[in-house]
Structures are given as structure tokens and as C-alpha cells.
Amino acid sequence: MSKHTHAFQAEVQQILHLVTHSLYSNKEIFLRELVSNASDACDKLRFEALDNAALFEDTPNLDIRLLVDKEKRTLTIRDNGIGMSADEAIAHLGTIAKSGTRDFMARLGDDKKGDANLIGQFGVGFYSGFIVADRITVESRRAGLDKGQGVRWSSDGTGEFEVETIEKAERGTDVILHLRADEDDYLQAWRLRSIVGKYSDHISLPILLKKEVWDAEKSAYVATDDWETVNKASALWTRAKSEITQEQYDEFYKTLSHDSEAPLAHTHNRVEGRSEYTQLLYIPAKAPFDLWNRDKKPGVKLYVKRVFIMDDAQELMPTYLRFVRGVIDSADLPLNVSRELLQESRDVRAIREGSTKRVLSMLESLANSEDQAEKDKYAGFWKEFGSVLKEGLGEDFQNQERIAKLLRFASTHASEGVSLADYVARMKEGQEAIYVITADSLAAAQSSPQLEIFRKKGIEVLLLTDRVDEWMLSHLHEFEGKPLQSVAKGAVDLGKLQDEAEKKALEEAAEAFKPLLDKLKDSLKERAKDVRITTRLVDSPACVVVDEGDMSAHLARLLKQAGQSAPDTKPTLEVNPEHALVKALDGHAQFDDLAQVLFDQALLAEGGTLADPAAYVKRVNRLLLA
Ligand SMILES: Nc1ncnc2c1ncn2[C@@H]1O[C@H](COP(=O)(O)OP(=O)(O)OP(=O)(O)O)[C@@H](O)[C@H]1O
């Protein structure tokens, strides 16, 4: 193949622009990214060679080498892994296959400056080479292909790249960085050694550098022909916990996840027994940009006896823990395990159950810690991932109780961080239910008329404003034997919290107001299922509620917003017999206008919208002018 020029996919051009403009504050990460690609390439070769040992050709020992040419000012990252064919080089180094790329770009905003954190999280991988290089040449040959079928890919990282066929004797890939004018630092062996030590020590393959000796004549270190290994070259998770520092754990996480922030917590265990495996699992500090996508695969890598098998092994972690990152290395699974086999394997099920329990324990120890810093970490976790964890209530029945204990809410007593256990501990004497209200926002929840009686009596109500809360309520019916009760559903029944005198007053008012209620029912017969007297209101004249078994108005709105159909259930209007407006209804000349306005206002107060706002305005104006 003669030389061909190709244009980068538009998204790659944007990434390249970002890389060179936003990441220079932490330049050295380019080496971590390229070494990690080299290590992945070796993992892939080892995996493919399980079925075809010939791929190893005559070099079964896999390694990564860093070569420096001080005259040409190049740094080469060489691996003898799987390599790339010409087509693969064009596809992999010219496009971004990752799903969600477009969404990601949109999140960066129009100026495309982005912040380094977000970009780091997305993982610029190969393109990070352009932070320090003004040209990158890749020479590669895929394992199994002929020596004449090597490929040279080259680009200055602007709009285009060139590809041509070359002879390449050794299998694998050379990534040759032509360093920018002011990047001589990366030609120094000590500098490379220190970066490898910092970011890539855990890489399980040897990373080799030419040994240098001091040359007195030249007054400089010069390279010899001997190679030396500069990393520990044993997979981090296989080492004893006591030999691993916090920094090493954190760096390993950063390589796994491309996150530039340290994780919140990790758990590292060797599990023995019926199923034998090692797990090293992390909870990130920040949610990834595509956390909301339930199709997002959990970020756990599967290894079998230290051989990499696959990324994102969904079967190893339930969907609601898809934010967890890490590695699971099984001693029992066969090396040629397929996705299909994973789905059926009892060992995999045992691993998933064990790992789920570990992650929940990790969260529990943060949440229940006496140490404020740990508690704050849990608060941070909840902010980032709480909504996803709630999915577990419906997904993982076995652990429902543990998950319920990890939930945190706002309430009428505290603006955040209220657990169900806190709530239960604060329940009033005689209180039988955990009261909740759902709304679109905290402000809407806090000012809901339905809360008035609870406020007056000092009874705490949980304010649920997350989009998944309605769904959560359909799975979580009780906690420690106390039912969760929506204050916007059914007639308010405070049970033992209401004294006899109050009950009697209500009955009497209902009797006295009967004629008025009948008139209201008649006026509102198209809109309200029923009209009744209530004691739940203190300052407001009226509110709307739905029956116990009906869908809440909030959920119906959410469904409609999401373009789904929701039943048009009529609410019940409850009126406050003590309120001046309600008292004024009796014998009012514009009874119908007032009744309709009362109903419209009740809808508005609980966050609803009016079907006919213009009619409402006209009625209010008529009343104002009367
Ligand atoms: N040394 C290498 N040997 C073989 N293939 C490589 C090598 N480096 C990169 N590639 C190929 O190029 C692709 C793109 O690499 P890049 O680093 O941009 O992203 P990635 O590794 O897929 O994703 P991430 O960096 O987020 O893990 C890789 O998926 C791989 O197929």
C-alpha cells in the first residue's frame, strides 16, 4: 500500500484539540496512557493465544520497552502484544468507538474547553501522546500477519493522518513520540523511571529501560545495551495488602478508570472456599458522565488466573452498582470463558453475590463511621450515586434491607442526610408510619399545604424530590416494620397522634359543612372525584389528594414529561373548614368562580399545572373586581 492520507473523525479532532489545550498541567500522564495501551495489547495477545499459540511466534515473553533517541529527540513505547493491521490502525487511531462520545462532547459546552477532570474521566488514551509530541508515528504488525504486512501510521495531531504498509520483523507496536521543542525532560531515563514508578508500577508486565552509566568524558549518563526492569511487574491485586501503599492503590484506580481524582474507598480481598477469587473494587468520588445510562456496563475487569479476559464484565456486578470499578481475578473459571458461559456459571453468581456484599459493607463502613471525614465521604457518595443505589431496592431483593439503611433524604427536620433509622428513632409516641411527600423540587415539597398539620404537630416528613423516588416507593413499602405513607394520598389518618377532641371536631365540621360540600361537589363534578373536610390544613384553604391506590399526581407528571401515558385520575379536594375563604363560600354570589379558583390553587400549590390557565386568570379577575 502506498501512502494514504485520512481525515480524523470530527470527535477525534475535538479530543485532540482538548488534549493539547487542557491537559498540559499534568503532562506526564501521557506515559501512563500509552503504557496502559501497551499492556492491554499484551493482555489481548495472551487471550487470543489461548486458542492459537502460534500467535506468540518465537517471542512468548511479553514486555514493554521505553526507548530514547536523544539525537532524533524521540521517545518510543514498544510492546510485543497483539499489534494492529492497517485497517485496525485506521479504525482505532482515527475514530473513537466509545459510546456516549457525542453526549460527552455536548457536556463540555460550546467552547470545548472542558475541565481536565471530565476529560480525564473520558480517557483520552492514545491521543494524550500529543500533549508532549508534535508528531506521533506508530509502527505496528498484528500477531499472525506476515512480516510484510506491517503498518506505519503518522500524524501531527491536527486534521489528518497518513498510513502506509511497511516491513516489520517483530510483532507488536512501536508508538514513537517526536517530542515538542520544550519536552526534553522525557528523554531522561531518570524522569521516565520516576513516572513509571508513580503511575505504572502495578502493570503486571515488565517495563524495560536501557541501563545508563556515567560517562566522565561526556560528563553525562549514556545508555548501555543492557535492559533493566523498572517496575515491580506483578499485578497489584496479587500482592499482599500490607505491601501496597494507599498511593499505589489510588494510582491503580486512576489507570483503571481514567479518573484524575482519587477514589473514595476500596476493598481488596482474597476469597477462598467454594469459589476462589481475588477482588479489588473501588468506589469513585465522582459520577461518570454516562452514569444515567442503565446500559452502561459495570466497570469491572475480569481476569482468570491473572490472564485478562474482558473489560466491563456485567455479570460480575449488579446494574445498580455500575459505578464500581475494579478487578476480579478468578481461580476457578476456565480461561476460555465466554459471555454466554458467564451468564450461566455458578461461580460467577457466587462472585457477584460476594462482590455485592463487599461493596455494601464498604458503603456501610463509611456511612456508619464515627469519623467525620468518613461520614463526609459517604455524604459525597450519596450525592453522586444515591439515585443509582436506590435502583437496588427493586433489583436486589436479597439486599433490600441493607440498601434501605443506606438511603439518605431531606426532611422537614433536616435539609439532608436523614436515614430511615434516624427517622424511626425520632418518631413521635404513637406514630405508626414513616411519612413522605414526593415533589419536583425541595422548595415545592417544603411549601406543600399537605405538610401543614405535620408541621403543627412537629411530626417529621421525608421530602422526596429525586426522579426515581416514586419508583423507589413502589418497591420499598416499609422499614423496620413501619409502613412508608405518602401524605398526599388518602385521607390523612394520624391515628393515635390525633386526639379525641380533634376527631370529634372533624366529625362535627363534616356534618355542619355537608350542604356546602354538596354544592362544591356539584360545581367541581367534572374535576374532583370527591370533596371533603380535612384537618391536615392549617394555613391553606384547600389541597388535592389522590386515593391510596391511585398514582400520585407527581408520578403522573413525571410519566407525562417522559412521553409516557398516565391515567387521568381525578383527585379529591380537601377543604379547611377553619379557613376564611372556605367560610366565605357559603352564600357567595360567585360561588362557582370561587370553587373553581380554590381547586386550581390547590393544584398549583402541590406543583401541578392548570389545563386552562386563561380561564383561571379570568375567574380571579372577576373575583377581584366584584
Ligand atoms: N499499543 C497498542 N497495541 C495495539 N493496539 C493499540 C495500541 N494502542 C492503541 N491501540 C488500539 O487503539 C485503540 C484506541 O486507543 P485509545 O487509547 O485511544 O483508547 P482505548 O484504549 O480503547 O480506551 P481507553 O484509553 O479509554 O481505555 C485501542 O482500543 C486499541 O484497539
The ligand as a Gaussian input file, in Angstrom:
#p B3LYP/6-31G(d) Opt

LIG

0 1
 N       -0.055000      -0.423000      21.744000
 C       -1.172000      -0.785000      21.113000
 N       -1.273000      -2.009000      20.545000
 C       -2.399000      -2.400000      19.910000
 N       -3.486000      -1.628000      19.776000
 C       -3.445000      -0.387000      20.314000
 C       -2.294000       0.102000      20.995000
 N       -2.569000       1.361000      21.396000
 C       -3.814000       1.633000      20.991000
 N       -4.348000       0.592000      20.331000
 C       -5.692000       0.493000      19.738000
 O       -6.220000       1.789000      19.620000
 C       -7.447000       1.886000      20.348000
 C       -7.626000       3.287000      20.855000
 O       -6.763000       3.532000      21.922000
 P       -7.114000       4.617000      22.989000
 O       -6.045000       4.642000      23.998000
 O       -7.395000       5.909000      22.292000
 O       -8.462000       4.161000      23.589000
 P       -8.802000       2.826000      24.442000
 O       -7.554000       2.240000      24.964000
 O       -9.710000       1.982000      23.636000
 O       -9.679000       3.453000      25.559000
 P       -9.196000       3.890000      26.944000
 O       -7.883000       4.604000      26.741000
 O      -10.292000       4.766000      27.422000
 O       -9.058000       2.595000      27.684000
 C       -7.359000       0.803000      21.395000
 O       -8.635000       0.369000      21.790000
 C       -6.609000      -0.295000      20.648000
 O       -7.501000      -1.040000      19.838000

